[in-house]
Amino acid sequence: MPHIATHSRRPSSRCSGQPDHLSADPEALFVYGSLRFPDVLNALLGRLPDRTPATATGWRVAALPGRLYPGLVTAQGSVTGLLLTDLTHDEWHIIDTFEDDAYDLRQLTLTDGRHASTYVYADPAETLLEDWDLKQFEAQHLSGYVQHCLTWRRGYLPSQ
């Protein structure tokens, strides 16, 4: 089975040179890969946050070698995704802890002028040339990935 991820239990954002997002008021999160699926969000958060369609220009959703999920990297073109707008502080911690250490939390401006945070793949040189295939992930891997998320969530103990 392809690598899913070894997720850390870090209590806050990694040191990326960015302000500690989790110590401030949460803002919107732009999601472009597996977090676009309601079943994945529900498995991780226990509910579905408010979601609206969103697009970001200057990026692509790259396939990653040996991984089921993608990485966002700079490129010509645009990326469609969802904007999660009502995440609680605890939910931000869950998502941040779940995210692989190969991602940096960064701000971006969407095509409609809204601002959001998103997880950008830290080493674009490690990505594949092809884009991640959302429909293929859904058809072949979503069910197993949701089970992985449920198992991970049962073992997660949020920092208080």
N, C-alpha and C positions, 0 to 999 in steps of 0.2 A: 504494500500500500504506500502511496506517495507520502512524503513528509507532511504532517499537518502543522505542527509547531510545538516547540517546547516553550510554553508560556511561563513567564516569570511571575512572581507574586510581589512585584515591586509596589510599594504603597502610593507612588505618585509618578508623575511624568519623568522620563529619563532626562538626563542632563544634556540637552541638545543646544544649549546656548539661547534657547527661547525662554520667555517667562514661564514660570511654573503654572501651566494652565489650570491645574486642579486646585490651586490655592486661590484662584480668582472666581468671579461669577462665571458659571459655565456659559459658553456661547454655542452656536449651532455647530454640528459635526457633519461634514460632507463625507458620505460613504459611497464607494464605487465598486466594491467587490462582494464578498460573502455577506457583509452586513446590510446589503440591500434586501436580503430575503427576510420576510416576516418571521419565518420559523427559526432562523438563526438569532434574530433579535429577541424573540420571545424566550428561546432557550437560555440566552445569556442574562437577560434582564427581568424575565418573568412578566413582561408586558410589551406592548408595541408603542414606542414613542411616536409623537407626531412626525409625519414624513411628508415632504413635498419634493417634487421633481426639481432637479438642479443640474446645471451644466457649468463646467470649468474649461476654459480655453488655455492651450499651452501645455497640455498633459496627455498622457496615454496610460491605459491600464495594461501593464505588461504582465505576461505570463512569467512565472518564476520556475527555475529548474527544480524538479522534484517536489513541488509544492502544489497543493490544490487551490490555494488562494493567490491573488495577484499583488502587484506592487504599483503604486502610482509614481510615475517618473515624468520629468519634463520632456516635451516633444511637440512637434507641429500637430495641430488638430485640436479636438475637444473630447471631453469625457462627460458622459451622462451618468448621473447618480441620483442620490436622494439627500436631502438636508434634514437631519434629525434636530428638531428645534426645542424639545422640552425635556432634555436629559437632566436628571437630578445630579447633584454632586456625587452621590454614591454610585449612580449608574456610570458617570464618567470614570470613576475609579475602577469599576468592573471592566469597562471597555479598555481602559489604558493598561490594566494588568493583563488582560487577555491578549492584547496586541503583542506581536513578536518584537524582540529587541532590535530587529533589522529595520524598524520604522522610526521616523522622527515625526513628532506632532508639530505641524506648521500651519500658519494662517494662509489662506488664499482668498482671492476675490473671484466670485462667480460671474458669469457673463451678464447677469442682470444687476450687478453692482453690490449684491449682498456679500458679506464677509462670513467666513466659516473657518473652523479648524479642520484639518484632515491629517491622516497618517500617510506620509510620503516615504517611499522605499529609499533607504539611506545609501545604497550602493547600486546606482543604475547600471554599472558595468556587469553586474551579476544577473541582469534580467535577460530573458529570451527576446529574440527579434519579433516574435509574434505576440499579438495582443491576447489577453486572457479571454476565454470564451464563456460568457455568462450562461448561455443556453446549454452548453456541454456540461458545465459544472452542475447546473440544475438537474439535468437528465441523469448524469452518471455518479455524482458525488454528494448532492445536497442532503439526502437522507442520512448517510453515514456521518457527514459533517455536523448535522444537527445533533446526532447522538454524542459525538465528541464534545460539542458545546455543552450539552446537558451534563455529561460526566464531569467536565471541567468545572462547571458552575457548582455542582454538588460539593466539590473539594475546595472551592474558593471561600475564604473567610475575609470579608472586607475589613480594612483597617478602620478603627474608630478613633 
